[in-house]
Amino acid sequence: MKKKQSKLFNLYSASFVLGMLFLILINYGMDATSTNEFCESCHVHPQATQSWKQGSHVYNPSGVTVNCVDCHLPPSGVERFTAKLSIGLRDAYGYIFKDSSDFNWEEKSLRESAAHHVYKSACLNCHQNLFPPKLSKKGEDAHLYYDQKPDELRCINCHLETGHYHEKSEEEVDERTSNMEVYTSAATVDSFTNFTETIPDSKIDFKMIAIPGGSFTIGNSGNEEFFNINEGPQIEIAITKFWMGEIEVTWDEYLAFIKVTGKEGRTEDQVKRITKENSIDAISGPTPFYGNPGQGWGKGKRPAITMTHYGAQKYCQWLSMKTGKTYRLPTEAEWEYASRANSEGPYFFEGEPSDYTSYGFWKSIFGTDTTVISRYVIYKENSNNKTAFPEQVKENPFGLKNMLGNVREFCSDYYDEDIYKIYSKETEIMNPTGPVSGKEFVIRGGSFKSDASDLRIAKRDYSKEGAWRLTDPQIPKSIWWYSDCNDVGFRVVCEAN
């Protein structure tokens, strides 16, 4: 009996010792693989170590250094261990089987990607007082707003660049216009041909393309790859002639509007008190930016982004007053007609969505041939995750550039999932303008973030007014700028009458 008890004691003792050794090894492994030096041995790209050392978590007046694991792991407990294990296995696989030079590190620096690698609990573990003595009024408003929506907002919604410094691009200087004289009048148009519009009292001009009238089949038959239910049924629509901007409205053009109308950031209520009718002053101007609308990419000839649908409409009203023509947003039917340019496939160029999409196991390993699509579209595979200049792509058969990529585009129509079904009940459909009311607006085309499957001409989407203003802490929220959407812009249409 004593021998049996002795064996059990020895077994328990050995198990205890082995368990303790295992825990010691685990703890040692956790510590050894959580040093900055260990992280740097794999994460050799500039967006990691170099930008971390330049950021305010290292380069700061207090001399405090925030380490890699302080942000990229939960602060303690089982959650920290499981996250460490998951991240370690993922990084080990990438280190052995992948080449770090093939990763799109710019994309992985975006907020959408960072949300998977930064823990809010880690932020709050250090920043327990959200209202320190030297916090600015803007910061107080933002943190009060965060307290109201802790389940919806993440710290990196506003503080994305705190951990890793991102050098801002210099604003491009348009050398083409820097030596030009200021235009004194708008373009005179005597016939229905392409023309270059000139904005009076500015150095800004842009090209308008004459789109001939005709009939086309809008929508998707249901046999097209990646078909969505809101893309059908197909129906025949007639469109009268109009002009459309060769490219999306650029920052140069939109900033000209801001310069004239936004000096005081007038609200609509203030505008009502202006009595001078049919004056440029009667158009309200955007309030000041909240954040950086150019995203640090520069402005110039890049497409203007982050303005709301309201801001796009107001620009069209201002442009109409300045030029004496009727400028507006395109209807959804006009947009698809101009984008198709008499083509009938998913794109106006050769190929099917399955030829170009990066979705799927084999595509993720072997990639896809983007030679053709990259000639015409700025999208996920060639954008480096930011907007591009118009000269980087070829035009469609009508002469329009980036109809399917670079930025998604506002249309004038309210969104209705079943609008094609409603149209199909009519005997003759000419120049449809969508529902008479609604909450969201139609968005067409793809953007620099889009997969090729979302670049299809028939693809329909709509604005998300609530989600796109989620981070904006202002009360009331801005009617001019989106705080959470950076890939939607617009192009203008000029009526032919």
N, C-alpha and C positions, 0 to 999 in steps of 0.2 A: 504493500500500500504506500509506504514511504517512497519507494522507488518510483511508483507511478506519479505521486505528487511532485517528486523532484523533476521528473521528465516534463510534466506540465509546466512547472515553474520555469524550467530552462527554455521551454518552447515559447512561453509568454515573454520571458526576458529577451530572447533572441528576436521575437517579433517586435517588441517595443524598441529595441536597439536599432533594428533594421528600419522601422518606421521613422524613428528620429533621424537616422542617417538620410532616409529618403527626403524628409522634410527639409533637412539642412541642405541637401543637394538641390532641391527645388528652389529654396530660398536663395542659395548661391547662384543658381542658374538665372533666377529672376533678376538678381542684382547685377550679375555680370553682363546680361544681355539688355540691360536698361540704361547703360551709360551712354552719354552722347557719342563717345568714341566708337562704340559698337554700332550705333545707328548710322554714323557717318561712313562706316566701312561698306555699307550697301547703298545708302542713299547719297550717291556721289554727284547727283545733278545739281545745277546752280540753284534751282528752286527750293532745295532743302537746306544744306548747311550754310551756304554763303548768304542766302536771304534771311535765314534765322539769326545769324550773327549781326546782320544789319538792322534787324527789326527791334522794336521797342522792348521785347522780352530779354534782350541782351544789351543792346546799345541804349542805355537809359541813365539818367542822372543818379539813381540810387545805387547802381552797381550790382543790382540783383540779377542773377541769371535764371531764367525759367528753362528747364531742361526739356528735351524732346518728349519724354514719357509723362511730364507734368500736364501736357495738353492732349497727347495722343493715346493715353490710357485713362480709364476711370481711376479715381484717387485711391481706392482701397477695396478690400473685400473680394468675394468670389467673382464679382463682375470684372475686377481688374485681372484676375488670373485667367478667366475664360477669354477675355479680350486679348490678353497677351499671347495666349496659345493660338488663337485664331489668326492674329496678325503675324505671329512668328511663322506659322505654316505657310501663309500666303506669301510672305516675303522670301522664305526659303525656296519655295517653288519658283518664284520670279527670278531669284538670284541664279538658280541652277539652269533653268530652262529658257529664260528670256534674256534679251539684250536691252539694257536700260536706255540705250540710245534710240530705241524704237518707240518708246513711250511718248505720248503727247503730254508733256509736263505742264504746258500752259492750260490744257483742259483740266488736268487734275488739280490745278490751283484755283479753279472756279468754285464758287460757293456750293453749287450742286454736288460737286465731288467732295469738297472739304467737309461737308456735313456728315460723311461716312467715316471720317478720320479724326474728328475733334469732338470731345465729349463735353456737354454742357456742365455736367457735374464736376469735371476737372476745372473748368473756368470758375465756377462758383466756389470751389474749394479754396482758391486763392483770393478771389474778389468777393469776399463775404459782405462787404459794405458797398452797396451800389450807389450810395450818395455821399461820397467823400467831400471834404470841405471845399476843394478847388474845382469841383465838377461844374462845367458850364451850364448855362440855362438850357441849351440845346440838349446836352447830355441828361439833365434832370428830366426834361420832357420825354426823352427816349426811354429812360429807365422806369419812369412812372408808367409809360405805355407797356413796357415789358412786364411789369408787375401785374398788369391787367390781363395779359395773354401769355403766361409762362409756358403753357402747353403748346402754343403755336409758334412762338419765336425762339430762335437760337441766338446765342451771343454773337456768333459769326455772321448773323444777318447784317449787323452794323460794323463788327470788328474783324472782318475777314483778314485784313492786312496787319493785324497786331502781331501775330506770331512770325510771319514771314514778310519781309519788306518787298514791295513790288515797285520797281522804278517806273514812274509815270512817263508816258511818251510825251515828247514835246508837241505842242500844237503845230500842225503843218501850216506853213506859210504858202499861200497860193501865189507862186511867182507869176502865173499867167495873168492874174488880175492886179498884182501889186503895182504895175506900171501903167495900168489902164486909167483912162479918165472916167469920171462918174457919168453914168447914163442919165440923160435928161428926159427921155421919153421911152415908152414901151414900144415893142416891135409893131410895125404896121403889117397887117396880113390882108392880102388882096385875093388870094386863091387858096384852095384846099391842098396845100403842099406842106412838107416839113418846114418849120421855121425856128429861129432862135429867139426866144423871149428875152427881153432886157428889162430889169427892174429899175424904174426911175429912182434917182437919188442914191444909187448904189453902183458898184462895179460888177454886180452879179448878173450872169446870163445863164440860160439853160436851153437845151434842145427839146422841141416838141415834135412828135412823130404823127403824121396824118394816118389815121386808121380808117380804111374804107368801110362802108356799111356792108352788111350781108347777113346771111343766115348760117347758123351752126347748131350742132347738137350739144347741149350742155349736160354735164354729169357723167355718170359711169354706168355702163350696161349691167354691171354685176359680175362680168367675167374677167374684169381687170384684176391683176394681183393687188393684194392689200385693200380690197374694196371695203368701204365703210357704208353703213346703211343710209347716212345722210347725203350720199352722193347720187342717189337715184330717186325716181326713175329718170332715164334720159328723155329729154324733150327738145323739140325744135324751137329755136328762138331767133327772132330777127332783131338786128342792131343797126341803128343809123350811124352815120360817120361821126367821128370825133377825133380830137387830138389827145395823145397821152405822152407824159414825160418819158424821154428816152431812158432815164435812170430814176431811181428813187430820189426824193427830195434830200439834198445834201445838207450838211451842217452849215456850209457857207450860206445857203439859201435861207435856212430856218433862223440862223443867227441874225440875218438882215431884218427879219420880221421882229425878233426880240429886241434888236437895237432901237427900232422905231417905236414899238408899242409897249415894251416891257420896262421902260425906264423907271416907272413908278410901281410896277407890279399891280396895276389896277384890277380890282375885282369887278364882277358883273354889276353889282350894286352901284359902284362908283361910276361905271360907264353910263348907267341910266341917267346920271345927273349931268352928263355932257350933252348940251343942247344942239351943237352944230351937226346937222344931219349930213349924211353922205360924206363924212370926213374920215380920213385915216384915223383920227383921234377917237372915232366912235368904235373902233375895234379894240377890245381889251387885250392887253399883252400878258404874257406868262409871268407868273410870280417867280421869284428867285429859285434856282435849282436847290433841291435837297439832295446833297451828295454830288457825285460827279457824273453827269449824264453821258459824257463821252467815254466813260469807263477807263480813262487813262490811255486809250488807244490813239488819241488825237481826233481832230474833227475834219476841217477842210472839205474834201470831196467824198469823205465817207458818208454813208446814209445817216441822216438824223434819226435818233432813237430816243426812247424813254418818254416821249410826249404822249399824252393821252389821246383818245379819239377826239375829244373836245378840242385839244390843242391842235390837232391836224385840221379839223374843220375851220378853226379860227384863222389858221394860216391861209387856207384857201379863200376865205372871205377877204382877208387883208390883200392877198395877191390880186384878187378880182378888182378891188378898189384901186390898187396901184396901177394896174395895166389897162383897165377899162374893158376887160374880157370877162367871161364867166368861167372861173376855175372852181373845181370841186373835187371830191374824192370819186373814184370810179365806182359804178355799181358792180355788184358781184358778176352779173352777166357780161358787162363790158370787160371786166378783168379777165374772165376766162376766154372770151372771144379774142382779146388782144394777145393773150398768152398762147393760145392754140395756134394762131396765125395760119389757119386753114389746115392744120394737122389734126389727126384723129386718134393718135396713140396716147400713152400715159405721159409722154414728153413730146416736145416739138423737135427732138432729135432722136436718133436711132437708139434702140435698146429697150429692155424691160426692167422694171424695178428689181427683179431677182438677179439681173446682171450686175447691178451696182450696189445693192444693199450690203451693209456690213453685218446684218443680223444673221445668226446661224453659226453652228459650231465650226464648220469647215471654213466659212468666211473669216471667222475670228482668228483662225490659225494661218490660213494661206492668203488672206486678203482678197482683193478684187481688182480687176482692171478698170481704172478710173480715167483712162485716156480721153474717151469721148465726152463723158459727163463733165469733166473738169474744164473743158473748153467753154462751157456755157453757164456753169453754175458754181457759186461759192457756197459750199456746204460743209458738213462735218469733217469729211475726209481731206479737204484742202484749205480750210479756213484758218488753221491755227487758232481756232476758237475766238475769233474777233471779226468784225466787219472788214470789208476790203474796198479798194478803190475800183471804180467802174471799168477802167481800162484792162482789168485782169481777165475779163471774159468777152466772148463773142456775143453778138446780138441774135435774136430769133428772126424768123423770116420777115416780120414786120419792121424790124430795126430796133426792137426794145431789148435792153440789157437787164440781166438778173431778175427776170420775171419769176423765176422759180427758186431763187436763193438769195444769199446775202442777208436780207431781212424779210420777215413776213410783212404783209402789207394790209393796211386798213382798207375796207370798202365802206361805202355809204349805207349799205343795207343793215337793218336789224337782222339778227340771226334767228332762223327758224329751221329746225331739223327737217321738217316736212315741207318746206317751201316748194320743192319740185313737184310734189304730189298735188299741191294747190294749183300750181301753174298748169299741170296736165289737164285740169278740168276746163281750161279756157280753150276756145276755138282758135284764137290767133294771139300769139304772145310777141309783143314788140316792146323793146326797151323796158323790161321789168325792173322794178326798184325795190322789191322785197316787201316784207310786212310793213304795215303802217305804224306799228309800235313794237317795243320789245325792251329787254334789259341789257342785252349784249349785242355787239356788232360783229359782222363777218370779218374774218381774217383769212387772207389767201396767200398761197405760196409758201415756200420753206425759208429757212434761214441758215446762217453759218453754224447753227447747232444741229441741223436736221440730218437725219439719215436719208438716203436716196429714196426710200419708200414713201417718205413724207414730202417729196418734191413733185409728186404727180400733179398734173394740171387739175384733175378733178378733186383733189384733196380739199376739204372744207374744214375750217376751224372758226373759233369765235373768241372774243375778248373775255378776260377773267378779271373784271374790274375790282372785285374784292381781294383776290389773291395777289394781284399785281400792285396793290397798295398796302399789303400786309405790314411791311416794315415801317411805313411812314407813320411817325408818332403824332403828327400835327392834328389838331382838332379845330376845324374840320380838316380832313385829308385834302391834299392838293387836287384840284380839278385839272391841273396842267401836266403833272409829271407822275409817272409810275416809279415806285421805289424798288419793285421786284420783277421788272421785265426789261430786258435789254436787247431783244431781238425782233422788235416790231417797229416798222416805220411806215412810210406811205409814198405814193407817187400821185401826181395830179393829172386830172383830165380837164381839157378845155373844150367847151361846147362849140360846135361848128356853126351855130347860127349867129 
